[in-house]
Amino acid sequence: MKMTFPMILTLMRIALIPVLVLFFYLPYVWAPLATAAVFIFAAITDWLDGYLARRMGLLSEFGAFLDPVADKLMVATALVLMVHIPPPIVFPEIFLTLSAAIIIGREIAISALREWMSEMGESGTVKVGVLGKFKTIFQMTAISLLLYENDLFGLPVALVGELLLYLAAALTLWSMWEYLHAAWPVMSRENNESSDDGVSGS
């Protein structure tokens, strides 16, 4: 494995996960700001390593595998931490937990779907679309605000973050439906071929 700068950024994002957890539990007034700063830095490197890999011609199969893994590990960890923060109650608190579960569950399901499509030579069927990008923007912003949690210049940061997270969860379900809808013809064809093989072999 060739160690490139984009690869170093990806590995750094994974290494920051325990730092994020540590800052979250520190009993200091600056801890929420430090926690949010670590997450925001990780989100920036998530964009930067992909951009630099394409720009510098340093794309690799391992990098393409590791980059989304690092992203999902950081997001899942932040979401697990976030449900421990008492939010402003816009809706019952269970909605916050369900939103986190929806986002994490969707990432697992779509990752499995992409792997399956790739094995069948249909990886282009489940490419990231515009809706998925909007979902990511709302999701990252919501998590950053909820981790910071303190009001800023009179702005109810945690409240805005909570509402954005609900919006991100709704977009998560919508984008997952779009991925499944796009993959359904391939899935149906595979299922029909398997059924035909079963009939011919009986």
Summary of the structure (lengths in Angstrom):
residues: 202
radius of gyration: 19.5
end to end distance: 47.2
largest distance: 72.3
contacts: 587
relative contact order: 0.11
helix: 80%
strand: 1%
